[in-house]
Amino acid sequence: VTVMNPWDVVTTRMCNQPEDGSVYRSSFDCLRKTYVAEGLAGFAKGWWAHWFRLGPHTTYCFVFLEALKVAADRAGVLQ
């Protein structure tokens, strides 16, 4: 979540700008303007929402994967 959040902020800002593209010329322009205006804290906006969306999903994926490995091992599939 922490690594992907800055790119999520840039993507959201690019998608929410007016259709004529008057705010940002490119993703890198958005990245630069956000850093200049808000510093590194600007890229942490929405971190909690991002974590609440992806944290449980990632946890459940790993729990399910481990349970699947145990079941496959018991069935002799992974030998």
N, C-alpha and C positions, 0 to 999 in steps of 0.2 A: 504494500500500500504506500509506504513512504517513498519508494523509488518511482512509482508510477503517478503519484498525485500531481507533481508539477506538470506532467504532460496532459493529465486530465484537466487541469486548470486551463492550460493553453487551448486545448481542444474545445472546452466549453466556451471560452471567451471568443474563439474564432467562429463558432457556430451561432453565438448570440449577438454578434455584431450586425449592423444593418447590411442588407443585401448588396449595397454598392461597395462594400469593403472599405468604408471611409475611416475606420478606426485602426485596423491592422492590415499591412500589405502582405504579410506572410506569417507563418508560425514562429519563425525566428524573430520577426519584428515584434510579435506579441510577447515572446519570451523576454526580449530586451526591454520593452516598455513596461512590462510588469515588474521586472527587477529594478528598473530605475525609479518607478513610482512607489513601489511597496517594499522593496528589498526581498530577502529570502522568505520572509513571512507571507508574502503574497502567494507563494507557491504552496503554502500549507493550508490555504483556504479549502474547506470542505474535507479535511483529512478525516474527521470523525465520521462523517457520512460515508466516505469511501471505505473506511475500516468496517463500519457496521454492515455495509453491503458485501464486502469481500472476505472479511474475517471469518464469519461462520461458514461461508461456502468453502473456503480453503480448508478449514478444520474438518468439516464433514467429508470432504474429498479424501483427506489423508486417513481419517478413521475408517471410511468405507474401503479404501485401498488396502489397509492393513487387515481388515476383516476378510477381504477377498483373497489376500495372500494366504491367510491361515486356512480358509476353506479349500483353496486350491492345493495347499500342501497336504491337508488331510485326505484329499481325494487322490493324491499322487500325481497331479497334473504337472507340477513344477520339477519333476525328477528327470 
